Amino acid sequence: MRRAAVVWAAALVVSGVLLELPLVALAATSSVNIQNTAFAPATITVHVGDTVTWTNRDPFSHTSTSDTGAWDSHVVTAGGSFSFTFASAGTFAYHCAIHTFMHGTIVVQAPTTPQPTAPPTAPPTPIRTAPPTIAATAPPTLAPTDEPTAAPTTAAPTATPSPPTAATETVSASPSPVAVQLTPAPASGAPGPLLIGVAALAVVALGAIAFFVARRS
């Protein structure tokens, strides 16, 4: 139990020291000159824990007196100085008690505590994605084309058989049938077979001629 109390007290001391470290590290000293009956610079900005030192550069005395009574240097003779450490933030106006027209301002800012640095984060693990699947596309179907239809060939005109035209034979005939004069056979004997055949043929021929002539007319 005693051991735990010692550890707890040590932790408090260490924490207090760590809290005071930023103030010690940031503490600085700023200077203000009292010269030509004026504060130069008239306005300065410091941080909590900083010290301001006024130095009298004039051949006569001055003071650095807070308007609210936060500090008072009393009389600062020629060549003398006065210092004051600001423990709280705010805007502090002051003046010279001997020369009341002399005025100045001290702006005290609160210390900035450094923000803790976030631990580095591990880089995000890349997510491996499967390569995109390319869908197989069917080959384009060619539109059926109409096969060229052979133009119907016109059959060669078939010569229409015309009715046989009866051969017209121009027969020069006498207006009257030609009488075939048969020469009588010599009376000396009977006619021979040759003469009989010739006569028969002549009769047939004459009859055919007479038939055609009668048909034409």
C-alpha positions in Angstrom: 0.0 0.0 0.0 2.8 2.4 0.9 4.6 1.4 -2.3 1.5 2.4 -4.4 1.3 5.8 -2.7 5.0 6.5 -3.5 4.5 5.6 -7.1 1.4 7.8 -7.3 3.2 10.8 -5.8 6.1 10.3 -8.2 3.7 10.3 -11.1 2.2 13.6 -10.0 5.6 15.2 -9.7 6.6 14.0 -13.1 3.3 15.2 -14.6 3.8 18.7 -13.1 7.3 18.9 -14.5 6.2 17.9 -17.9 3.4 20.5 -17.8 5.9 23.2 -16.9 8.3 22.3 -19.6 6.4 24.1 -22.4 6.3 27.3 -20.3 10.1 27.1 -19.6 10.9 26.4 -23.2 8.7 29.2 -24.6 9.7 31.8 -22.0 11.4 34.8 -23.5 12.3 38.4 -22.7 11.1 41.4 -24.7 12.4 44.9 -24.5 10.7 48.3 -24.4 12.7 51.5 -24.6 11.6 54.7 -22.9 13.0 57.3 -25.2 11.9 60.8 -26.4 9.1 60.8 -23.8 7.5 57.7 -25.4 7.4 53.9 -25.1 9.0 52.2 -28.1 7.4 50.1 -29.3 4.1 51.3 -28.0 2.5 47.9 -28.3 4.2 44.5 -28.1 2.9 40.9 -28.1 4.3 38.2 -25.8 3.3 34.8 -24.4 2.4 33.7 -20.9 5.7 33.3 -19.0 7.5 35.9 -21.0 9.3 38.9 -19.3 9.1 42.5 -20.5 12.0 44.8 -19.6 11.6 48.6 -19.8 14.9 50.6 -20.1 14.9 54.4 -19.6 16.9 56.0 -22.4 15.9 59.6 -21.6 18.0 61.9 -19.4 15.1 62.2 -16.9 13.0 59.8 -14.9 9.9 57.8 -16.0 7.7 55.0 -14.7 5.9 51.9 -16.1 2.6 51.7 -14.3 -0.2 49.3 -15.2 -3.6 50.9 -15.7 -5.2 48.2 -13.5 -2.4 48.1 -10.9 -1.0 44.7 -12.1 2.6 46.2 -11.8 4.3 49.5 -11.0 8.0 50.2 -11.5 7.9 53.4 -9.5 10.6 55.8 -10.6 13.1 54.5 -13.1 16.0 57.0 -13.4 17.9 57.7 -16.5 19.8 54.6 -17.7 17.8 52.4 -15.3 15.5 49.5 -16.1 12.5 47.5 -14.8 11.3 43.9 -15.6 8.0 42.2 -15.1 7.0 38.6 -16.0 3.4 38.0 -17.2 1.8 34.8 -15.8 -1.7 35.2 -17.4 -3.0 35.9 -20.8 -4.7 39.2 -21.7 -4.2 42.8 -22.9 -2.6 45.1 -20.4 -2.5 48.9 -20.8 0.0 51.0 -18.9 1.3 54.5 -18.6 4.0 56.7 -17.1 2.9 58.1 -13.8 5.2 61.2 -14.2 4.2 61.9 -17.8 0.5 60.8 -18.0 0.3 61.3 -21.8 2.7 58.4 -22.3 0.8 55.2 -22.9 1.7 51.6 -24.0 0.0 48.2 -24.3 1.2 44.6 -23.6 -0.7 41.8 -25.3 -0.1 38.4 -23.6 -1.1 35.3 -25.5 -1.7 31.9 -23.9 0.9 29.2 -24.6 0.1 26.8 -27.4 0.5 23.2 -26.4 1.9 21.1 -29.2 -0.7 18.6 -30.4 0.4 15.0 -30.1 1.5 13.5 -33.3 -0.8 10.7 -34.4 1.0 7.4 -35.0 1.6 6.6 -38.6 -1.2 4.5 -39.9 -0.5 1.4 -41.9 -1.2 1.8 -45.6 -4.5 0.3 -46.6 -4.2 -3.2 -47.9 -5.0 -3.2 -51.5 -8.0 -5.3 -52.3 -7.4 -7.6 -55.1 -10.3 -7.8 -57.4 -10.8 -10.5 -59.9 -10.2 -9.4 -63.5 -13.4 -8.6 -65.3 -14.9 -11.5 -67.1 -15.5 -10.7 -70.7 -18.7 -12.3 -71.9 -18.3 -14.3 -75.0 -20.3 -12.8 -77.7 -21.8 -14.8 -80.5 -20.4 -14.1 -83.9 -22.7 -11.8 -85.8 -25.3 -13.6 -87.8 -25.3 -12.6 -91.4 -28.7 -11.7 -92.6 -29.9 -14.2 -95.2 -29.5 -12.8 -98.6 -31.9 -13.6 -101.3 -30.3 -15.8 -103.9 -30.4 -14.3 -107.2 -33.3 -15.8 -109.0 -32.5 -16.6 -112.5 -34.5 -14.6 -114.8 -36.9 -16.8 -116.6 -35.6 -17.2 -120.0 -38.1 -16.8 -122.6 -38.2 -19.8 -124.6 -37.3 -19.3 -128.1 -40.4 -18.8 -130.0 -41.5 -22.0 -131.5 -42.5 -21.6 -135.0 -46.1 -22.4 -135.1 -46.6 -24.8 -137.8 -48.8 -23.1 -140.2 -51.2 -25.2 -142.1 -49.7 -26.5 -145.1 -50.3 -24.1 -147.8 -51.3 -25.9 -150.8 -48.7 -25.4 -153.3 -50.2 -23.2 -155.8 -48.9 -24.0 -159.0 -49.5 -21.6 -161.7 -50.8 -23.8 -164.4 -51.2 -22.1 -167.6 -54.2 -23.8 -168.9 -56.5 -23.0 -171.6 -59.9 -21.8 -170.7 -61.1 -25.2 -171.8 -59.7 -28.5 -170.9 -57.0 -29.5 -173.2 -58.1 -32.4 -175.1 -55.5 -35.0 -175.5 -55.5 -36.2 -178.9 -54.8 -39.8 -178.9 -53.2 -41.0 -181.9 -54.9 -44.0 -182.9 -52.7 -47.0 -183.1 -52.0 -48.2 -186.5 -54.8 -50.3 -187.6 -52.5 -53.0 -188.5 -52.5 -54.5 -185.0 -53.7 -54.2 -181.2 -52.1 -51.4 -179.1 -49.1 -52.4 -177.1 -48.9 -52.5 -173.3 -46.6 -49.4 -173.2 -48.9 -47.3 -175.0 -51.8 -48.3 -172.7 -49.8 -47.3 -169.6 -48.8 -44.0 -171.1 -52.3 -43.3 -171.9 -53.5 -44.2 -168.4 -50.9 -41.9 -166.9 -51.9 -39.1 -169.1 -55.5 -39.5 -168.1 -54.6 -39.4 -164.4 -52.4 -36.3 -164.9 -55.1 -34.5 -166.8 -57.6 -35.3 -164.1 -55.4 -33.9 -161.4 -54.8 -30.7 -163.3 -58.5 -30.3 -163.8 -59.1 -30.9 -160.1 -56.6 -28.1 -159.0 -57.9 -25.7 -161.6 -61.4 -26.3 -160.4 -60.4 -25.8 -156.8 -58.7 -22.5 -157.4 -61.6 -21.2 -159.3 
